[in-house]
């Protein structure tokens, strides 16, 4: 699993858009980028990756929750420069 410290760029480094694929089972996140995670781990990782892209704390999680239904599916988000886009 990616360490949260590895998400943030070094000072002065350019940060490319971050594409995140979240997989759900019956509306519950079960994997991020193909790696199995708990709900708590999914929230932590998504929040950290969002913050690295200047997205407010918890905004990436909130955006994801608005876009998920109760089924089994994958959702792809692109986090970049303070914006969240569903790809």
PDB file of N, CA, C and O in Angstrom:
ATOM      1  N   UNK A   1       0.846  -1.179   0.000  1.00  0.00           N
ATOM      2  CA  UNK A   1       0.000   0.000   0.000  1.00  0.00           C
ATOM      3  C   UNK A   1       0.889   1.238   0.000  1.00  0.00           C
ATOM      4  O   UNK A   1       1.972   1.247   0.584  1.00  0.00           O
ATOM      5  N   UNK A   2       0.415   2.262  -0.655  1.00  0.00           N
ATOM      6  CA  UNK A   2       1.156   3.519  -0.739  1.00  0.00           C
ATOM      7  C   UNK A   2       1.150   4.216   0.613  1.00  0.00           C
ATOM      8  O   UNK A   2       0.096   4.374   1.227  1.00  0.00           O
ATOM      9  N   UNK A   3       2.318   4.631   1.076  1.00  0.00           N
ATOM     10  CA  UNK A   3       2.399   5.380   2.328  1.00  0.00           C
ATOM     11  C   UNK A   3       1.916   6.800   2.085  1.00  0.00           C
ATOM     12  O   UNK A   3       2.200   7.389   1.043  1.00  0.00           O
ATOM     13  N   UNK A   4       1.185   7.349   3.048  1.00  0.00           N
ATOM     14  CA  UNK A   4       0.654   8.697   2.903  1.00  0.00           C
ATOM     15  C   UNK A   4       1.777   9.700   2.662  1.00  0.00           C
ATOM     16  O   UNK A   4       1.598  10.641   1.889  1.00  0.00           O
ATOM     17  N   UNK A   5       2.920   9.523   3.301  1.00  0.00           N
ATOM     18  CA  UNK A   5       4.047  10.442   3.122  1.00  0.00           C
ATOM     19  C   UNK A   5       4.555  10.444   1.679  1.00  0.00           C
ATOM     20  O   UNK A   5       5.134  11.434   1.233  1.00  0.00           O
ATOM     21  N   UNK A   6       4.344   9.336   0.938  1.00  0.00           N
ATOM     22  CA  UNK A   6       4.799   9.248  -0.450  1.00  0.00           C
ATOM     23  C   UNK A   6       3.888   9.983  -1.423  1.00  0.00           C
ATOM     24  O   UNK A   6       4.247  10.157  -2.587  1.00  0.00           O
ATOM     25  N   UNK A   7       2.721  10.416  -0.971  1.00  0.00           N
ATOM     26  CA  UNK A   7       1.753  11.071  -1.845  1.00  0.00           C
ATOM     27  C   UNK A   7       2.138  12.514  -2.119  1.00  0.00           C
ATOM     28  O   UNK A   7       1.936  13.002  -3.231  1.00  0.00           O
ATOM     29  N   UNK A   8       2.684  13.202  -1.135  1.00  0.00           N
ATOM     30  CA  UNK A   8       2.987  14.620  -1.261  1.00  0.00           C
ATOM     31  C   UNK A   8       4.304  14.818  -1.993  1.00  0.00           C
ATOM     32  O   UNK A   8       5.274  14.109  -1.725  1.00  0.00           O
ATOM     33  N   UNK A   9       4.349  15.777  -2.919  1.00  0.00           N
ATOM     34  CA  UNK A   9       5.587  16.014  -3.677  1.00  0.00           C
ATOM     35  C   UNK A   9       6.611  16.754  -2.820  1.00  0.00           C
ATOM     36  O   UNK A   9       6.270  17.409  -1.835  1.00  0.00           O
ATOM     37  N   UNK A  10       7.858  16.634  -3.217  1.00  0.00           N
ATOM     38  CA  UNK A  10       8.914  17.398  -2.554  1.00  0.00           C
ATOM     39  C   UNK A  10       8.705  18.869  -2.881  1.00  0.00           C
ATOM     40  O   UNK A  10       8.065  19.210  -3.876  1.00  0.00           O
ATOM     41  N   UNK A  11       9.247  19.729  -2.043  1.00  0.00           N
ATOM     42  CA  UNK A  11       9.080  21.169  -2.244  1.00  0.00           C
ATOM     43  C   UNK A  11       9.567  21.581  -3.634  1.00  0.00           C
ATOM     44  O   UNK A  11      10.670  21.218  -4.044  1.00  0.00           O
ATOM     45  N   UNK A  12       8.747  22.332  -4.347  1.00  0.00           N
ATOM     46  CA  UNK A  12       9.097  22.796  -5.676  1.00  0.00           C
ATOM     47  C   UNK A  12       8.778  21.809  -6.792  1.00  0.00           C
ATOM     48  O   UNK A  12       8.889  22.163  -7.966  1.00  0.00           O
ATOM     49  N   UNK A  13       8.391  20.594  -6.464  1.00  0.00           N
ATOM     50  CA  UNK A  13       8.060  19.603  -7.479  1.00  0.00           C
ATOM     51  C   UNK A  13       6.669  19.852  -8.036  1.00  0.00           C
ATOM     52  O   UNK A  13       5.768  20.285  -7.318  1.00  0.00           O
ATOM     53  N   UNK A  14       6.504  19.574  -9.322  1.00  0.00           N
ATOM     54  CA  UNK A  14       5.196  19.688  -9.960  1.00  0.00           C
ATOM     55  C   UNK A  14       4.374  18.454  -9.601  1.00  0.00           C
ATOM     56  O   UNK A  14       4.885  17.334  -9.606  1.00  0.00           O
ATOM     57  N   UNK A  15       3.124  18.666  -9.296  1.00  0.00           N
ATOM     58  CA  UNK A  15       2.241  17.560  -8.940  1.00  0.00           C
ATOM     59  C   UNK A  15       1.286  17.290 -10.093  1.00  0.00           C
ATOM     60  O   UNK A  15       0.460  18.138 -10.430  1.00  0.00           O
ATOM     61  N   UNK A  16       1.396  16.119 -10.695  1.00  0.00           N
ATOM     62  CA  UNK A  16       0.530  15.731 -11.812  1.00  0.00           C
ATOM     63  C   UNK A  16      -0.858  15.366 -11.282  1.00  0.00           C
ATOM     64  O   UNK A  16      -1.009  15.084 -10.094  1.00  0.00           O
ATOM     65  N   UNK A  17      -1.876  15.369 -12.156  1.00  0.00           N
ATOM     66  CA  UNK A  17      -3.202  14.929 -11.727  1.00  0.00           C
ATOM     67  C   UNK A  17      -3.129  13.516 -11.148  1.00  0.00           C
ATOM     68  O   UNK A  17      -2.356  12.680 -11.618  1.00  0.00           O
ATOM     69  N   UNK A  18      -3.929  13.266 -10.140  1.00  0.00           N
ATOM     70  CA  UNK A  18      -3.941  11.979  -9.456  1.00  0.00           C
ATOM     71  C   UNK A  18      -5.251  11.274  -9.799  1.00  0.00           C
ATOM     72  O   UNK A  18      -6.324  11.710  -9.383  1.00  0.00           O
ATOM     73  N   UNK A  19      -5.158  10.190 -10.553  1.00  0.00           N
ATOM     74  CA  UNK A  19      -6.340   9.404 -10.907  1.00  0.00           C
ATOM     75  C   UNK A  19      -6.497   8.286  -9.887  1.00  0.00           C
ATOM     76  O   UNK A  19      -5.581   7.491  -9.675  1.00  0.00           O
ATOM     77  N   UNK A  20      -7.660   8.233  -9.261  1.00  0.00           N
ATOM     78  CA  UNK A  20      -7.930   7.258  -8.209  1.00  0.00           C
ATOM     79  C   UNK A  20      -9.103   6.389  -8.646  1.00  0.00           C
ATOM     80  O   UNK A  20     -10.146   6.914  -9.037  1.00  0.00           O
ATOM     81  N   UNK A  21      -8.947   5.068  -8.587  1.00  0.00           N
ATOM     82  CA  UNK A  21     -10.045   4.159  -8.904  1.00  0.00           C
ATOM     83  C   UNK A  21     -10.481   3.493  -7.607  1.00  0.00           C
ATOM     84  O   UNK A  21      -9.702   2.796  -6.957  1.00  0.00           O
ATOM     85  N   UNK A  22     -11.741   3.720  -7.240  1.00  0.00           N
ATOM     86  CA  UNK A  22     -12.296   3.146  -6.011  1.00  0.00           C
ATOM     87  C   UNK A  22     -13.309   2.079  -6.410  1.00  0.00           C
ATOM     88  O   UNK A  22     -14.220   2.341  -7.195  1.00  0.00           O
ATOM     89  N   UNK A  23     -13.147   0.882  -5.871  1.00  0.00           N
ATOM     90  CA  UNK A  23     -14.046  -0.230  -6.159  1.00  0.00           C
ATOM     91  C   UNK A  23     -14.974  -0.443  -4.974  1.00  0.00           C
ATOM     92  O   UNK A  23     -14.546  -0.442  -3.819  1.00  0.00           O
ATOM     93  N   UNK A  24     -16.257  -0.628  -5.284  1.00  0.00           N
ATOM     94  CA  UNK A  24     -17.288  -0.787  -4.263  1.00  0.00           C
ATOM     95  C   UNK A  24     -17.943  -2.145  -4.354  1.00  0.00           C
ATOM     96  O   UNK A  24     -18.050  -2.728  -5.433  1.00  0.00           O
ATOM     97  N   UNK A  25     -18.377  -2.640  -3.220  1.00  0.00           N
ATOM     98  CA  UNK A  25     -19.198  -3.840  -3.144  1.00  0.00           C
ATOM     99  C   UNK A  25     -20.414  -3.480  -2.308  1.00  0.00           C
ATOM    100  O   UNK A  25     -20.291  -3.224  -1.110  1.00  0.00           O
ATOM    101  N   UNK A  26     -21.583  -3.458  -2.927  1.00  0.00           N
ATOM    102  CA  UNK A  26     -22.826  -3.062  -2.258  1.00  0.00           C
ATOM    103  C   UNK A  26     -22.715  -1.694  -1.590  1.00  0.00           C
ATOM    104  O   UNK A  26     -23.187  -1.487  -0.472  1.00  0.00           O
ATOM    105  N   UNK A  27     -22.077  -0.762  -2.309  1.00  0.00           N
ATOM    106  CA  UNK A  27     -21.957   0.610  -1.819  1.00  0.00           C
ATOM    107  C   UNK A  27     -20.852   0.857  -0.813  1.00  0.00           C
ATOM    108  O   UNK A  27     -20.708   1.979  -0.326  1.00  0.00           O
ATOM    109  N   UNK A  28     -20.067  -0.162  -0.487  1.00  0.00           N
ATOM    110  CA  UNK A  28     -18.979  -0.030   0.490  1.00  0.00           C
ATOM    111  C   UNK A  28     -17.646  -0.089  -0.252  1.00  0.00           C
ATOM    112  O   UNK A  28     -17.413  -1.022  -1.020  1.00  0.00           O
ATOM    113  N   UNK A  29     -16.756   0.907  -0.030  1.00  0.00           N
ATOM    114  CA  UNK A  29     -15.454   0.859  -0.714  1.00  0.00           C
ATOM    115  C   UNK A  29     -14.629  -0.325  -0.213  1.00  0.00           C
ATOM    116  O   UNK A  29     -14.446  -0.512   0.990  1.00  0.00           O
ATOM    117  N   UNK A  30     -14.136  -1.119  -1.168  1.00  0.00           N
ATOM    118  CA  UNK A  30     -13.354  -2.302  -0.802  1.00  0.00           C
ATOM    119  C   UNK A  30     -11.931  -2.274  -1.358  1.00  0.00           C
ATOM    120  O   UNK A  30     -11.085  -3.062  -0.936  1.00  0.00           O
ATOM    121  N   UNK A  31     -11.661  -1.357  -2.316  1.00  0.00           N
ATOM    122  CA  UNK A  31     -10.312  -1.286  -2.898  1.00  0.00           C
ATOM    123  C   UNK A  31     -10.061   0.108  -3.457  1.00  0.00           C
ATOM    124  O   UNK A  31     -10.975   0.778  -3.938  1.00  0.00           O
ATOM    125  N   UNK A  32      -8.808   0.526  -3.381  1.00  0.00           N
ATOM    126  CA  UNK A  32      -8.348   1.755  -4.024  1.00  0.00           C
ATOM    127  C   UNK A  32      -7.197   1.363  -4.941  1.00  0.00           C
ATOM    128  O   UNK A  32      -6.209   0.767  -4.511  1.00  0.00           O
ATOM    129  N   UNK A  33      -7.348   1.711  -6.215  1.00  0.00           N
ATOM    130  CA  UNK A  33      -6.345   1.369  -7.230  1.00  0.00           C
ATOM    131  C   UNK A  33      -6.004  -0.119  -7.195  1.00  0.00           C
ATOM    132  O   UNK A  33      -4.846  -0.501  -7.368  1.00  0.00           O
ATOM    133  N   UNK A  34      -7.014  -0.951  -6.972  1.00  0.00           N
ATOM    134  CA  UNK A  34      -6.838  -2.402  -6.988  1.00  0.00           C
ATOM    135  C   UNK A  34      -6.330  -3.013  -5.697  1.00  0.00           C
ATOM    136  O   UNK A  34      -6.247  -4.237  -5.592  1.00  0.00           O
ATOM    137  N   UNK A  35      -5.986  -2.193  -4.707  1.00  0.00           N
ATOM    138  CA  UNK A  35      -5.505  -2.708  -3.425  1.00  0.00           C
ATOM    139  C   UNK A  35      -6.658  -2.746  -2.432  1.00  0.00           C
ATOM    140  O   UNK A  35      -7.346  -1.745  -2.235  1.00  0.00           O
ATOM    141  N   UNK A  36      -6.872  -3.904  -1.806  1.00  0.00           N
ATOM    142  CA  UNK A  36      -7.947  -4.059  -0.828  1.00  0.00           C
ATOM    143  C   UNK A  36      -7.698  -3.160   0.372  1.00  0.00           C
ATOM    144  O   UNK A  36      -6.592  -3.117   0.912  1.00  0.00           O
ATOM    145  N   UNK A  37      -8.751  -2.433   0.788  1.00  0.00           N
ATOM    146  CA  UNK A  37      -8.659  -1.528   1.936  1.00  0.00           C
ATOM    147  C   UNK A  37      -9.926  -1.636   2.769  1.00  0.00           C
ATOM    148  O   UNK A  37     -10.971  -2.079   2.292  1.00  0.00           O
ATOM    149  N   UNK A  38      -9.810  -1.220   4.029  1.00  0.00           N
ATOM    150  CA  UNK A  38     -10.986  -1.101   4.881  1.00  0.00           C
ATOM    151  C   UNK A  38     -11.648   0.241   4.567  1.00  0.00           C
ATOM    152  O   UNK A  38     -11.065   1.072   3.871  1.00  0.00           O
ATOM    153  N   UNK A  39     -12.846   0.452   5.070  1.00  0.00           N
ATOM    154  CA  UNK A  39     -13.533   1.727   4.864  1.00  0.00           C
ATOM    155  C   UNK A  39     -12.702   2.868   5.454  1.00  0.00           C
ATOM    156  O   UNK A  39     -12.551   3.914   4.823  1.00  0.00           O
ATOM    157  N   UNK A  40     -12.169   2.673   6.652  1.00  0.00           N
ATOM    158  CA  UNK A  40     -11.351   3.710   7.298  1.00  0.00           C
ATOM    159  C   UNK A  40     -10.100   4.012   6.475  1.00  0.00           C
ATOM    160  O   UNK A  40      -9.739   5.177   6.305  1.00  0.00           O
ATOM    161  N   UNK A  41      -9.435   2.970   5.961  1.00  0.00           N
ATOM    162  CA  UNK A  41      -8.238   3.179   5.134  1.00  0.00           C
ATOM    163  C   UNK A  41      -8.600   3.922   3.846  1.00  0.00           C
ATOM    164  O   UNK A  41      -7.857   4.796   3.400  1.00  0.00           O
ATOM    165  N   UNK A  42      -9.737   3.573   3.255  1.00  0.00           N
ATOM    166  CA  UNK A  42     -10.174   4.244   2.024  1.00  0.00           C
ATOM    167  C   UNK A  42     -10.390   5.729   2.281  1.00  0.00           C
ATOM    168  O   UNK A  42      -9.956   6.556   1.479  1.00  0.00           O
ATOM    169  N   UNK A  43     -11.043   6.084   3.369  1.00  0.00           N
ATOM    170  CA  UNK A  43     -11.293   7.489   3.702  1.00  0.00           C
ATOM    171  C   UNK A  43      -9.982   8.239   3.947  1.00  0.00           C
ATOM    172  O   UNK A  43      -9.803   9.363   3.478  1.00  0.00           O
ATOM    173  N   UNK A  44      -9.060   7.600   4.692  1.00  0.00           N
ATOM    174  CA  UNK A  44      -7.765   8.237   4.981  1.00  0.00           C
ATOM    175  C   UNK A  44      -6.969   8.477   3.700  1.00  0.00           C
ATOM    176  O   UNK A  44      -6.438   9.566   3.484  1.00  0.00           O
ATOM    177  N   UNK A  45      -6.890   7.451   2.856  1.00  0.00           N
ATOM    178  CA  UNK A  45      -6.108   7.570   1.628  1.00  0.00           C
ATOM    179  C   UNK A  45      -6.722   8.598   0.680  1.00  0.00           C
ATOM    180  O   UNK A  45      -6.002   9.409   0.096  1.00  0.00           O
ATOM    181  N   UNK A  46      -8.031   8.571   0.525  1.00  0.00           N
ATOM    182  CA  UNK A  46      -8.683   9.511  -0.372  1.00  0.00           C
ATOM    183  C   UNK A  46      -8.537  10.943   0.143  1.00  0.00           C
ATOM    184  O   UNK A  46      -8.306  11.864  -0.640  1.00  0.00           O
ATOM    185  N   UNK A  47      -8.671  11.129   1.440  1.00  0.00           N
ATOM    186  CA  UNK A  47      -8.494  12.469   2.022  1.00  0.00           C
ATOM    187  C   UNK A  47      -7.061  12.963   1.823  1.00  0.00           C
ATOM    188  O   UNK A  47      -6.848  14.116   1.446  1.00  0.00           O
ATOM    189  N   UNK A  48      -6.075  12.091   2.076  1.00  0.00           N
ATOM    190  CA  UNK A  48      -4.671  12.481   1.930  1.00  0.00           C
ATOM    191  C   UNK A  48      -4.348  12.817   0.484  1.00  0.00           C
ATOM    192  O   UNK A  48      -3.659  13.801   0.215  1.00  0.00           O
ATOM    193  N   UNK A  49      -4.837  12.012  -0.448  1.00  0.00           N
ATOM    194  CA  UNK A  49      -4.561  12.274  -1.854  1.00  0.00           C
ATOM    195  C   UNK A  49      -5.247  13.563  -2.299  1.00  0.00           C
ATOM    196  O   UNK A  49      -4.697  14.313  -3.105  1.00  0.00           O
ATOM    197  N   UNK A  50      -6.437  13.823  -1.781  1.00  0.00           N
ATOM    198  CA  UNK A  50      -7.129  15.070  -2.082  1.00  0.00           C
ATOM    199  C   UNK A  50      -6.380  16.274  -1.536  1.00  0.00           C
ATOM    200  O   UNK A  50      -6.228  17.280  -2.229  1.00  0.00           O
ATOM    201  N   UNK A  51      -5.913  16.178  -0.301  1.00  0.00           N
ATOM    202  CA  UNK A  51      -5.168  17.283   0.313  1.00  0.00           C
ATOM    203  C   UNK A  51      -3.884  17.574  -0.459  1.00  0.00           C
ATOM    204  O   UNK A  51      -3.473  18.729  -0.567  1.00  0.00           O
ATOM    205  N   UNK A  52      -3.248  16.529  -0.995  1.00  0.00           N
ATOM    206  CA  UNK A  52      -2.029  16.737  -1.787  1.00  0.00           C
ATOM    207  C   UNK A  52      -2.329  17.546  -3.047  1.00  0.00           C
ATOM    208  O   UNK A  52      -1.436  18.175  -3.614  1.00  0.00           O
ATOM    209  N   UNK A  53      -3.591  17.528  -3.481  1.00  0.00           N
ATOM    210  CA  UNK A  53      -3.998  18.263  -4.681  1.00  0.00           C
ATOM    211  C   UNK A  53      -4.737  19.559  -4.327  1.00  0.00           C
ATOM    212  O   UNK A  53      -5.449  20.120  -5.160  1.00  0.00           O
ATOM    213  N   UNK A  54      -4.564  20.025  -3.094  1.00  0.00           N
ATOM    214  CA  UNK A  54      -5.183  21.267  -2.617  1.00  0.00           C
ATOM    215  C   UNK A  54      -6.711  21.175  -2.551  1.00  0.00           C
ATOM    216  O   UNK A  54      -7.408  22.176  -2.716  1.00  0.00           O
ATOM    217  N   UNK A  55      -7.221  19.965  -2.309  1.00  0.00           N
ATOM    218  CA  UNK A  55      -8.650  19.767  -2.126  1.00  0.00           C
ATOM    219  C   UNK A  55      -8.880  19.701  -0.628  1.00  0.00           C
ATOM    220  O   UNK A  55      -8.170  18.980   0.073  1.00  0.00           O
ATOM    221  N   UNK A  56      -9.862  20.443  -0.125  1.00  0.00           N
ATOM    222  CA  UNK A  56     -10.101  20.541   1.317  1.00  0.00           C
ATOM    223  C   UNK A  56     -10.290  19.195   1.984  1.00  0.00           C
ATOM    224  O   UNK A  56     -10.728  18.227   1.362  1.00  0.00           O
ATOM    225  N   UNK A  57      -9.953  19.154   3.252  1.00  0.00           N
ATOM    226  CA  UNK A  57     -10.054  17.917   4.034  1.00  0.00           C
ATOM    227  C   UNK A  57     -11.455  17.340   3.937  1.00  0.00           C
ATOM    228  O   UNK A  57     -12.435  18.018   4.246  1.00  0.00           O
ATOM    229  N   UNK A  58     -11.547  16.111   3.515  1.00  0.00           N
ATOM    230  CA  UNK A  58     -12.821  15.409   3.449  1.00  0.00           C
ATOM    231  C   UNK A  58     -13.639  15.680   2.197  1.00  0.00           C
ATOM    232  O   UNK A  58     -14.631  14.990   1.960  1.00  0.00           O
ATOM    233  N   UNK A  59     -13.254  16.668   1.381  1.00  0.00           N
ATOM    234  CA  UNK A  59     -14.044  16.983   0.180  1.00  0.00           C
ATOM    235  C   UNK A  59     -14.041  15.838  -0.824  1.00  0.00           C
ATOM    236  O   UNK A  59     -15.069  15.565  -1.442  1.00  0.00           O
ATOM    237  N   UNK A  60     -12.910  15.163  -1.000  1.00  0.00           N
ATOM    238  CA  UNK A  60     -12.851  14.051  -1.948  1.00  0.00           C
ATOM    239  C   UNK A  60     -13.760  12.926  -1.490  1.00  0.00           C
ATOM    240  O   UNK A  60     -14.439  12.311  -2.313  1.00  0.00           O
ATOM    241  N   UNK A  61     -13.789  12.644  -0.195  1.00  0.00           N
ATOM    242  CA  UNK A  61     -14.673  11.605   0.338  1.00  0.00           C
ATOM    243  C   UNK A  61     -16.133  11.998   0.144  1.00  0.00           C
ATOM    244  O   UNK A  61     -16.954  11.166  -0.243  1.00  0.00           O
ATOM    245  N   UNK A  62     -16.458  13.245   0.407  1.00  0.00           N
ATOM    246  CA  UNK A  62     -17.836  13.720   0.251  1.00  0.00           C
ATOM    247  C   UNK A  62     -18.275  13.637  -1.203  1.00  0.00           C
ATOM    248  O   UNK A  62     -19.407  13.242  -1.481  1.00  0.00           O
ATOM    249  N   UNK A  63     -17.401  14.000  -2.134  1.00  0.00           N
ATOM    250  CA  UNK A  63     -17.732  13.925  -3.555  1.00  0.00           C
ATOM    251  C   UNK A  63     -17.977  12.489  -3.971  1.00  0.00           C
ATOM    252  O   UNK A  63     -18.888  12.205  -4.749  1.00  0.00           O
ATOM    253  N   UNK A  64     -17.170  11.594  -3.455  1.00  0.00           N
ATOM    254  CA  UNK A  64     -17.319  10.184  -3.777  1.00  0.00           C
ATOM    255  C   UNK A  64     -18.647   9.647  -3.248  1.00  0.00           C
ATOM    256  O   UNK A  64     -19.352   8.931  -3.959  1.00  0.00           O
ATOM    257  N   UNK A  65     -18.990   9.984  -2.018  1.00  0.00           N
ATOM    258  CA  UNK A  65     -20.226   9.489  -1.418  1.00  0.00           C
ATOM    259  C   UNK A  65     -21.458   9.966  -2.180  1.00  0.00           C
ATOM    260  O   UNK A  65     -22.461   9.253  -2.233  1.00  0.00           O
ATOM    261  N   UNK A  66     -21.401  11.156  -2.770  1.00  0.00           N
ATOM    262  CA  UNK A  66     -22.525  11.667  -3.558  1.00  0.00           C
ATOM    263  C   UNK A  66     -22.689  10.900  -4.858  1.00  0.00           C
ATOM    264  O   UNK A  66     -23.778  10.897  -5.432  1.00  0.00           O
ATOM    265  N   UNK A  67     -21.630  10.245  -5.341  1.00  0.00           N
ATOM    266  CA  UNK A  67     -21.669   9.605  -6.654  1.00  0.00           C
ATOM    267  C   UNK A  67     -21.830   8.091  -6.600  1.00  0.00           C
ATOM    268  O   UNK A  67     -21.901   7.451  -7.649  1.00  0.00           O
ATOM    269  N   UNK A  68     -21.888   7.516  -5.439  1.00  0.00           N
ATOM    270  CA  UNK A  68     -21.975   6.061  -5.344  1.00  0.00           C
ATOM    271  C   UNK A  68     -23.392   5.626  -5.038  1.00  0.00           C
ATOM    272  O   UNK A  68     -24.118   6.282  -4.292  1.00  0.00           O
ATOM    273  N   UNK A  69     -23.764   4.522  -5.622  1.00  0.00           N
ATOM    274  CA  UNK A  69     -25.062   3.939  -5.341  1.00  0.00           C
ATOM    275  C   UNK A  69     -24.885   2.761  -4.411  1.00  0.00           C
ATOM    276  O   UNK A  69     -23.887   2.677  -3.695  1.00  0.00           O
ATOM    277  N   UNK A  70     -25.826   1.864  -4.413  1.00  0.00           N
ATOM    278  CA  UNK A  70     -25.755   0.711  -3.526  1.00  0.00           C
ATOM    279  C   UNK A  70     -25.205  -0.525  -4.195  1.00  0.00           C
ATOM    280  O   UNK A  70     -25.163  -1.587  -3.575  1.00  0.00           O
ATOM    281  N   UNK A  71     -24.775  -0.422  -5.457  1.00  0.00           N
ATOM    282  CA  UNK A  71     -24.339  -1.598  -6.186  1.00  0.00           C
ATOM    283  C   UNK A  71     -22.853  -1.864  -6.101  1.00  0.00           C
ATOM    284  O   UNK A  71     -22.135  -1.286  -5.285  1.00  0.00           O
ATOM    285  N   UNK A  72     -22.413  -2.765  -6.979  1.00  0.00           N
ATOM    286  CA  UNK A  72     -20.998  -3.116  -7.082  1.00  0.00           C
ATOM    287  C   UNK A  72     -20.451  -2.411  -8.315  1.00  0.00           C
ATOM    288  O   UNK A  72     -20.920  -2.654  -9.427  1.00  0.00           O
ATOM    289  N   UNK A  73     -19.489  -1.564  -8.134  1.00  0.00           N
ATOM    290  CA  UNK A  73     -18.969  -0.789  -9.263  1.00  0.00           C
ATOM    291  C   UNK A  73     -17.628  -0.193  -8.899  1.00  0.00           C
ATOM    292  O   UNK A  73     -17.179  -0.262  -7.754  1.00  0.00           O
ATOM    293  N   UNK A  74     -16.996   0.397  -9.907  1.00  0.00           N
ATOM    294  CA  UNK A  74     -15.778   1.169  -9.697  1.00  0.00           C
ATOM    295  C   UNK A  74     -16.054   2.601 -10.110  1.00  0.00           C
ATOM    296  O   UNK A  74     -16.784   2.853 -11.069  1.00  0.00           O
ATOM    297  N   UNK A  75     -15.468   3.532  -9.385  1.00  0.00           N
ATOM    298  CA  UNK A  75     -15.589   4.946  -9.704  1.00  0.00           C
ATOM    299  C   UNK A  75     -14.179   5.483  -9.864  1.00  0.00           C
ATOM    300  O   UNK A  75     -13.306   5.224  -9.036  1.00  0.00           O
ATOM    301  N   UNK A  76     -13.963   6.238 -10.941  1.00  0.00           N
ATOM    302  CA  UNK A  76     -12.644   6.826 -11.181  1.00  0.00           C
ATOM    303  C   UNK A  76     -12.747   8.325 -10.966  1.00  0.00           C
ATOM    304  O   UNK A  76     -13.529   9.006 -11.631  1.00  0.00           O
ATOM    305  N   UNK A  77     -11.952   8.834 -10.033  1.00  0.00           N
ATOM    306  CA  UNK A  77     -11.882  10.263  -9.758  1.00  0.00           C
ATOM    307  C   UNK A  77     -10.529  10.786 -10.205  1.00  0.00           C
ATOM    308  O   UNK A  77      -9.519  10.093 -10.087  1.00  0.00           O
ATOM    309  N   UNK A  78     -10.508  12.014 -10.721  1.00  0.00           N
ATOM    310  CA  UNK A  78      -9.250  12.687 -11.022  1.00  0.00           C
ATOM    311  C   UNK A  78      -9.164  13.878 -10.084  1.00  0.00           C
ATOM    312  O   UNK A  78     -10.015  14.766 -10.109  1.00  0.00           O
ATOM    313  N   UNK A  79      -8.120  13.887  -9.250  1.00  0.00           N
ATOM    314  CA  UNK A  79      -7.890  14.950  -8.280  1.00  0.00           C
ATOM    315  C   UNK A  79      -6.764  15.817  -8.826  1.00  0.00           C
ATOM    316  O   UNK A  79      -5.667  15.325  -9.091  1.00  0.00           O
ATOM    317  N   UNK A  80      -7.041  17.120  -8.995  1.00  0.00           N
ATOM    318  CA  UNK A  80      -6.002  17.972  -9.549  1.00  0.00           C
ATOM    319  C   UNK A  80      -6.271  19.441  -9.242  1.00  0.00           C
ATOM    320  O   UNK A  80      -7.355  19.957  -9.511  1.00  0.00           O
ATOM    321  N   UNK A  81      -5.289  20.091  -8.687  1.00  0.00           N
ATOM    322  CA  UNK A  81      -5.285  21.536  -8.495  1.00  0.00           C
ATOM    323  C   UNK A  81      -6.573  22.064  -7.881  1.00  0.00           C
ATOM    324  O   UNK A  81      -7.154  23.034  -8.367  1.00  0.00           O
ATOM    325  N   UNK A  82      -7.010  21.416  -6.808  1.00  0.00           N
ATOM    326  CA  UNK A  82      -8.177  21.871  -6.082  1.00  0.00           C
ATOM    327  C   UNK A  82      -9.509  21.435  -6.656  1.00  0.00           C
ATOM    328  O   UNK A  82     -10.559  21.849  -6.164  1.00  0.00           O
ATOM    329  N   UNK A  83      -9.484  20.601  -7.696  1.00  0.00           N
ATOM    330  CA  UNK A  83     -10.729  20.156  -8.343  1.00  0.00           C
ATOM    331  C   UNK A  83     -10.856  18.650  -8.286  1.00  0.00           C
ATOM    332  O   UNK A  83      -9.864  17.923  -8.234  1.00  0.00           O
ATOM    333  N   UNK A  84     -12.119  18.188  -8.297  1.00  0.00           N
ATOM    334  CA  UNK A  84     -12.430  16.769  -8.343  1.00  0.00           C
ATOM    335  C   UNK A  84     -13.273  16.531  -9.593  1.00  0.00           C
ATOM    336  O   UNK A  84     -14.292  17.194  -9.787  1.00  0.00           O
ATOM    337  N   UNK A  85     -12.858  15.591 -10.440  1.00  0.00           N
ATOM    338  CA  UNK A  85     -13.588  15.262 -11.643  1.00  0.00           C
ATOM    339  C   UNK A  85     -13.858  13.774 -11.667  1.00  0.00           C
ATOM    340  O   UNK A  85     -12.976  12.977 -11.348  1.00  0.00           O
ATOM    341  N   UNK A  86     -15.073  13.388 -12.043  1.00  0.00           N
ATOM    342  CA  UNK A  86     -15.381  11.984 -12.231  1.00  0.00           C
ATOM    343  C   UNK A  86     -15.033  11.650 -13.664  1.00  0.00           C
ATOM    344  O   UNK A  86     -15.566  12.242 -14.603  1.00  0.00           O
ATOM    345  N   UNK A  87     -14.128  10.691 -13.824  1.00  0.00           N
ATOM    346  CA  UNK A  87     -13.659  10.346 -15.177  1.00  0.00           C
ATOM    347  C   UNK A  87     -14.455   9.192 -15.747  1.00  0.00           C
ATOM    348  O   UNK A  87     -14.203   8.764 -16.873  1.00  0.00           O
TER     349      UNK A  87
END
